[in-house]
Amino acid sequence: MGNVDRVIRVILAAILAVLYFTGTVTGTLGLALVILGGVFVLTSLVSFCPLYAPLGISTCYVKKKAA
């Protein structure tokens, strides 16, 4: 997982947390969004997204070798 992907996930998690704790989003939807935000933070901390592997997605920057 690349740095840009990690930063975006943390920002989204913060936005979801603010929406929940200010009461903008409540109930089951609010709880689901807080859990999703927690997953975003966790995957950002470990730099691995379990959905990327089976889908073959990589957001990690790879330097190309000079020939």
MOPAC internal coordinates of N, CA, C and O (Angstrom, degrees):
PM7 1SCF
backbone

  N    0.0000 0     0.00 0     0.00 0    0    0    0
  C    1.4375 1     0.00 0     0.00 0    1    0    0
  C    1.5210 1   108.38 1     0.00 0    2    1    0
  O    1.2310 1   121.11 1   -49.05 1    3    2    1
  N    1.3084 1   115.49 1   130.95 1    3    2    1
  C    1.4534 1   120.82 1  -178.62 1    5    3    2
  C    1.5160 1   113.05 1   -80.30 1    6    5    3
  O    1.2310 1   121.08 1   -13.62 1    7    6    5
  N    1.3196 1   115.53 1   166.38 1    7    6    5
  C    1.4651 1   120.94 1  -177.92 1    9    7    6
  C    1.5225 1   112.50 1   -64.50 1   10    9    7
  O    1.2310 1   120.19 1   141.68 1   11   10    9
  N    1.3229 1   117.23 1   -38.32 1   11   10    9
  C    1.4653 1   120.30 1   179.61 1   13   11   10
  C    1.5259 1   109.77 1   -63.42 1   14   13   11
  O    1.2310 1   120.38 1   137.00 1   15   14   13
  N    1.3200 1   116.87 1   -43.00 1   15   14   13
  C    1.4619 1   122.12 1   178.16 1   17   15   14
  C    1.5312 1   110.41 1   -60.56 1   18   17   15
  O    1.2310 1   120.51 1   137.00 1   19   18   17
  N    1.3149 1   116.63 1   -43.00 1   19   18   17
  C    1.4718 1   121.31 1  -179.41 1   21   19   18
  C    1.5271 1   110.75 1   -63.91 1   22   21   19
  O    1.2310 1   120.19 1   135.78 1   23   22   21
  N    1.3217 1   117.23 1   -44.22 1   23   22   21
  C    1.4632 1   121.22 1  -179.09 1   25   23   22
  C    1.5254 1   110.60 1   -65.04 1   26   25   23
  O    1.2310 1   120.13 1   136.85 1   27   26   25
  N    1.3142 1   117.36 1   -43.15 1   27   26   25
  C    1.4636 1   121.12 1   178.67 1   29   27   26
  C    1.5211 1   110.85 1   -60.53 1   30   29   27
  O    1.2310 1   120.29 1   138.15 1   31   30   29
  N    1.3189 1   117.04 1   -41.85 1   31   30   29
  C    1.4642 1   120.87 1   179.40 1   33   31   30
  C    1.5266 1   111.74 1   -63.44 1   34   33   31
  O    1.2310 1   120.23 1   138.69 1   35   34   33
  N    1.3295 1   117.16 1   -41.31 1   35   34   33
  C    1.4702 1   120.30 1   179.53 1   37   35   34
  C    1.5262 1   110.43 1   -67.33 1   38   37   35
  O    1.2310 1   120.09 1   139.37 1   39   38   37
  N    1.3223 1   117.44 1   -40.63 1   39   38   37
  C    1.4643 1   120.68 1   178.25 1   41   39   38
  C    1.5272 1   110.77 1   -63.51 1   42   41   39
  O    1.2310 1   120.30 1   135.66 1   43   42   41
  N    1.3342 1   117.04 1   -44.34 1   43   42   41
  C    1.4661 1   120.07 1   177.34 1   45   43   42
  C    1.5247 1   111.68 1   -61.60 1   46   45   43
  O    1.2310 1   120.54 1   139.37 1   47   46   45
  N    1.3229 1   116.57 1   -40.63 1   47   46   45
  C    1.4616 1   120.71 1   178.82 1   49   47   46
  C    1.5278 1   110.44 1   -62.77 1   50   49   47
  O    1.2310 1   120.38 1   138.91 1   51   50   49
  N    1.3276 1   116.87 1   -41.09 1   51   50   49
  C    1.4603 1   120.45 1   178.67 1   53   51   50
  C    1.5300 1   110.98 1   -64.71 1   54   53   51
  O    1.2310 1   120.46 1   138.13 1   55   54   53
  N    1.3170 1   116.72 1   -41.87 1   55   54   53
  C    1.4689 1   120.54 1   178.51 1   57   55   54
  C    1.5268 1   110.36 1   -62.69 1   58   57   55
  O    1.2310 1   120.23 1   135.34 1   59   58   57
  N    1.3245 1   117.16 1   -44.66 1   59   58   57
  C    1.4680 1   120.55 1   179.21 1   61   59   58
  C    1.5283 1   111.22 1   -63.00 1   62   61   59
  O    1.2310 1   120.26 1   140.42 1   63   62   61
  N    1.3253 1   117.11 1   -39.58 1   63   62   61
  C    1.4610 1   120.74 1   178.43 1   65   63   62
  C    1.5261 1   111.10 1   -64.46 1   66   65   63
  O    1.2310 1   120.33 1   136.38 1   67   66   65
  N    1.3194 1   116.97 1   -43.62 1   67   66   65
  C    1.4694 1   120.60 1   178.99 1   69   67   66
  C    1.5286 1   110.28 1   -62.65 1   70   69   67
  O    1.2310 1   120.33 1   136.76 1   71   70   69
  N    1.3247 1   116.97 1   -43.24 1   71   70   69
  C    1.4692 1   119.90 1   179.00 1   73   71   70
  C    1.5259 1   111.57 1   -60.59 1   74   73   71
  O    1.2310 1   120.58 1   140.75 1   75   74   73
  N    1.3228 1   116.50 1   -39.25 1   75   74   73
  C    1.4638 1   120.00 1  -178.88 1   77   75   74
  C    1.5269 1   111.40 1   -73.25 1   78   77   75
  O    1.2310 1   120.26 1   131.27 1   79   78   77
  N    1.3247 1   117.10 1   -48.73 1   79   78   77
  C    1.4604 1   119.94 1  -173.44 1   81   79   78
  C    1.5213 1   113.77 1   -76.35 1   82   81   79
  O    1.2310 1   119.65 1   165.65 1   83   82   81
  N    1.3273 1   118.28 1   -14.35 1   83   82   81
  C    1.4669 1   120.57 1   173.07 1   85   83   82
  C    1.5248 1   111.21 1   -90.60 1   86   85   83
  O    1.2310 1   120.50 1   174.55 1   87   86   85
  N    1.3277 1   116.65 1    -5.45 1   87   86   85
  C    1.4597 1   120.46 1   177.96 1   89   87   86
  C    1.5131 1   113.81 1    85.70 1   90   89   87
  O    1.2310 1   119.76 1  -172.30 1   91   90   89
  N    1.3073 1   118.06 1     7.70 1   91   90   89
  C    1.4655 1   121.05 1   178.82 1   93   91   90
  C    1.5251 1   110.52 1   -66.84 1   94   93   91
  O    1.2310 1   120.68 1   137.62 1   95   94   93
  N    1.3264 1   116.31 1   -42.38 1   95   94   93
  C    1.4646 1   122.06 1   177.23 1   97   95   94
  C    1.5204 1   106.66 1  -118.25 1   98   97   95
  O    1.2310 1   120.66 1   -56.50 1   99   98   97
  N    1.3248 1   116.34 1   123.50 1   99   98   97
  C    1.4664 1   119.75 1  -176.74 1  101   99   98
  C    1.5264 1   110.46 1  -129.49 1  102  101   99
  O    1.2310 1   121.39 1    -0.86 1  103  102  101
  N    1.2997 1   114.95 1   179.14 1  103  102  101
  C    1.4605 1   121.27 1   175.82 1  105  103  102
  C    1.5101 1   112.89 1    72.72 1  106  105  103
  O    1.2310 1   121.61 1    27.32 1  107  106  105
  N    1.3241 1   114.53 1  -152.68 1  107  106  105
  C    1.4632 1   121.57 1  -176.95 1  109  107  106
  C    1.5281 1   111.50 1   -63.59 1  110  109  107
  O    1.2310 1   120.29 1   139.44 1  111  110  109
  N    1.3118 1   117.05 1   -40.56 1  111  110  109
  C    1.4603 1   120.47 1   178.55 1  113  111  110
  C    1.5266 1   110.84 1   -62.55 1  114  113  111
  O    1.2310 1   120.62 1   137.00 1  115  114  113
  N    1.3218 1   116.42 1   -43.00 1  115  114  113
  C    1.4569 1   120.36 1   178.97 1  117  115  114
  C    1.5151 1   111.91 1   -62.48 1  118  117  115
  O    1.2310 1   120.40 1   136.78 1  119  118  117
  N    1.3153 1   116.85 1   -43.22 1  119  118  117
  C    1.4578 1   121.10 1   178.64 1  121  119  118
  C    1.5289 1   110.86 1   -64.79 1  122  121  119
  O    1.2310 1   120.29 1   138.73 1  123  122  121
  N    1.3176 1   117.05 1   -41.27 1  123  122  121
  C    1.4676 1   120.61 1   178.34 1  125  123  122
  C    1.5283 1   111.04 1   -63.02 1  126  125  123
  O    1.2310 1   120.18 1   141.29 1  127  126  125
  N    1.3297 1   117.27 1   -38.71 1  127  126  125
  C    1.4575 1   120.74 1   179.13 1  129  127  126
  C    1.5266 1   111.73 1   -69.16 1  130  129  127
  O    1.2310 1   120.04 1   143.88 1  131  130  129
  N    1.3323 1   117.52 1   -36.12 1  131  130  129
  C    1.4668 1   120.53 1   176.82 1  133  131  130
  C    1.5249 1   109.91 1   -66.20 1  134  133  131
  O    1.2310 1   120.05 1   138.92 1  135  134  133
  N    1.3132 1   117.51 1   -41.08 1  135  134  133
  C    1.4680 1   120.88 1   177.27 1  137  135  134
  C    1.5252 1   109.74 1   -63.68 1  138  137  135
  O    1.2310 1   119.94 1   136.54 1  139  138  137
  N    1.3270 1   117.71 1   -43.46 1  139  138  137
  C    1.4587 1   121.54 1   177.24 1  141  139  138
  C    1.5296 1   110.77 1   -60.38 1  142  141  139
  O    1.2310 1   120.35 1   138.97 1  143  142  141
  N    1.3131 1   116.94 1   -41.03 1  143  142  141
  C    1.4611 1   121.15 1   176.64 1  145  143  142
  C    1.5177 1   111.51 1   -62.31 1  146  145  143
  O    1.2310 1   120.55 1   140.60 1  147  146  145
  N    1.3311 1   116.55 1   -39.40 1  147  146  145
  C    1.4613 1   120.44 1   176.55 1  149  147  146
  C    1.5187 1   111.97 1   -63.27 1  150  149  147
  O    1.2310 1   120.66 1   140.82 1  151  150  149
  N    1.3215 1   116.34 1   -39.18 1  151  150  149
  C    1.4656 1   120.47 1   177.01 1  153  151  150
  C    1.5264 1   109.75 1   -65.32 1  154  153  151
  O    1.2310 1   120.17 1   140.02 1  155  154  153
  N    1.3313 1   117.29 1   -39.98 1  155  154  153
  C    1.4646 1   120.65 1   177.22 1  157  155  154
  C    1.5291 1   111.29 1   -59.70 1  158  157  155
  O    1.2310 1   120.44 1   134.63 1  159  158  157
  N    1.3248 1   116.76 1   -45.37 1  159  158  157
  C    1.4614 1   120.32 1  -179.55 1  161  159  158
  C    1.5276 1   110.05 1   -65.77 1  162  161  159
  O    1.2310 1   120.23 1   136.12 1  163  162  161
  N    1.3169 1   117.17 1   -43.88 1  163  162  161
  C    1.4650 1   120.52 1  -179.59 1  165  163  162
  C    1.5235 1   111.66 1   -61.68 1  166  165  163
  O    1.2310 1   120.14 1   133.75 1  167  166  165
  N    1.3229 1   117.34 1   -46.25 1  167  166  165
  C    1.4610 1   119.69 1   179.95 1  169  167  166
  C    1.5283 1   111.38 1   -67.12 1  170  169  167
  O    1.2310 1   120.15 1   150.34 1  171  170  169
  N    1.3279 1   117.32 1   -29.66 1  171  170  169
  C    1.4633 1   120.16 1   176.08 1  173  171  170
  C    1.5179 1   111.15 1   -69.12 1  174  173  171
  O    1.2310 1   120.47 1   140.31 1  175  174  173
  N    1.3214 1   116.71 1   -39.69 1  175  174  173
  C    1.4618 1   120.43 1  -179.26 1  177  175  174
  C    1.5263 1   112.65 1   -67.26 1  178  177  175
  O    1.2310 1   120.23 1   142.71 1  179  178  177
  N    1.3243 1   117.16 1   -37.29 1  179  178  177
  C    1.4666 1   120.09 1  -178.54 1  181  179  178
  C    1.5255 1   112.13 1   -93.37 1  182  181  179
  O    1.2310 1   120.15 1   176.10 1  183  182  181
  N    1.3169 1   117.32 1    -3.90 1  183  182  181
  C    1.4827 1   123.72 1   178.93 1  185  183  182
  C    1.5238 1   112.89 1    55.67 1  186  185  183
  O    1.2310 1   120.96 1  -141.16 1  187  186  185
  N    1.3119 1   115.76 1    38.84 1  187  186  185
  C    1.4634 1   120.26 1   179.01 1  189  187  186
  C    1.5139 1   109.24 1  -147.88 1  190  189  187
  O    1.2310 1   120.49 1   -49.33 1  191  190  189
  N    1.3207 1   116.67 1   130.67 1  191  190  189
  C    1.4589 1   122.22 1   175.18 1  193  191  190
  C    1.5199 1   108.25 1  -113.26 1  194  193  191
  O    1.2310 1   119.68 1   -61.72 1  195  194  193
  N    1.3285 1   118.22 1   118.28 1  195  194  193
  C    1.4546 1   120.59 1  -177.71 1  197  195  194
  C    1.5296 1   114.05 1   -61.86 1  198  197  195
  O    1.2310 1   119.58 1   157.32 1  199  198  197
  N    1.3064 1   118.41 1   -22.68 1  199  198  197
  C    1.4672 1   120.47 1   178.82 1  201  199  198
  C    1.5243 1   112.42 1   -79.09 1  202  201  199
  O    1.2310 1   120.00 1   157.49 1  203  202  201
  N    1.3263 1   117.60 1   -22.51 1  203  202  201
  C    1.4548 1   120.46 1  -178.49 1  205  203  202
  C    1.5278 1   112.38 1   -69.39 1  206  205  203
  O    1.2310 1   119.83 1   142.45 1  207  206  205
  N    1.3195 1   117.92 1   -37.55 1  207  206  205
  C    1.4724 1   121.60 1  -176.11 1  209  207  206
  C    1.5365 1   112.13 1   -60.17 1  210  209  207
  O    1.2310 1   118.96 1   124.33 1  211  210  209
  N    1.3417 1   119.58 1   -55.67 1  211  210  209
  C    1.4663 1   118.06 1  -178.48 1  213  211  210
  C    1.5359 1   113.52 1   -67.73 1  214  213  211
  O    1.2310 1   120.60 1   155.42 1  215  214  213
  N    1.3238 1   116.47 1   -24.58 1  215  214  213
  C    1.4616 1   119.77 1   179.72 1  217  215  214
  C    1.5237 1   112.41 1   -87.92 1  218  217  215
  O    1.2310 1   120.24 1   170.85 1  219  218  217
  N    1.3316 1   117.15 1    -9.15 1  219  218  217
  C    1.4566 1   121.10 1   178.32 1  221  219  218
  C    1.5210 1   113.87 1    72.14 1  222  221  219
  O    1.2310 1   120.26 1  -150.62 1  223  222  221
  N    1.3173 1   117.11 1    29.38 1  223  222  221
  C    1.4564 1   122.24 1  -178.41 1  225  223  222
  C    1.5219 1   109.41 1   -97.33 1  226  225  223
  O    1.2310 1   120.77 1   -41.91 1  227  226  225
  N    1.3230 1   116.14 1   138.09 1  227  226  225
  C    1.4544 1   121.02 1   174.84 1  229  227  226
  C    1.5155 1   108.35 1  -139.38 1  230  229  227
  O    1.2310 1   120.59 1   -53.38 1  231  230  229
  N    1.3521 1   116.48 1   126.62 1  231  230  229
  C    1.4644 1   120.34 1   177.78 1  233  231  230
  C    1.5191 1   110.06 1  -108.08 1  234  233  231
  O    1.2310 1   120.46 1  -170.00 1  235  234  233
  N    1.3139 1   116.73 1    10.00 1  235  234  233
  C    1.4587 1   122.00 1  -179.40 1  237  235  234
  C    1.5115 1   110.29 1   -81.97 1  238  237  235
  O    1.2310 1   120.78 1   -48.98 1  239  238  237
  N    1.3120 1   116.11 1   131.02 1  239  238  237
  C    1.4550 1   121.49 1   178.93 1  241  239  238
  C    1.5224 1   109.72 1   -73.58 1  242  241  239
  O    1.2310 1   120.53 1   -48.77 1  243  242  241
  N    1.3094 1   116.59 1   131.23 1  243  242  241
  C    1.4613 1   122.21 1   179.49 1  245  243  242
  C    1.5219 1   108.17 1  -120.68 1  246  245  243
  O    1.2310 1   120.89 1   -55.96 1  247  246  245
  N    1.3334 1   115.91 1   124.04 1  247  246  245
  C    1.4605 1   119.87 1   177.96 1  249  247  246
  C    1.5196 1   109.51 1   -72.61 1  250  249  247
  O    1.2310 1   120.98 1   -41.06 1  251  250  249
  N    1.3232 1   115.73 1   138.94 1  251  250  249
  C    1.4561 1   120.93 1   177.62 1  253  251  250
  C    1.5168 1   108.33 1   -88.85 1  254  253  251
  O    1.2310 1   120.56 1   -42.63 1  255  254  253
  N    1.3177 1   116.54 1   137.37 1  255  254  253
  C    1.4674 1   121.17 1   178.39 1  257  255  254
  C    1.5219 1   109.70 1   -76.68 1  258  257  255
  O    1.2310 1   121.52 1   -38.58 1  259  258  257
  N    1.3210 1   114.70 1   141.42 1  259  258  257
  C    1.4552 1   119.33 1   175.29 1  261  259  258
  C    1.5189 1   108.97 1   -77.42 1  262  261  259
  O    1.2310 1   120.48 1   -45.19 1  263  262  261
  N    1.3000 1   116.69 1   134.81 1  263  262  261
  C    1.4783 1   120.72 1  -175.97 1  265  263  262
  C    1.4884 1   112.59 1   -84.06 1  266  265  263
  O    1.2310 1   120.10 1   180.00 1  267  266  265

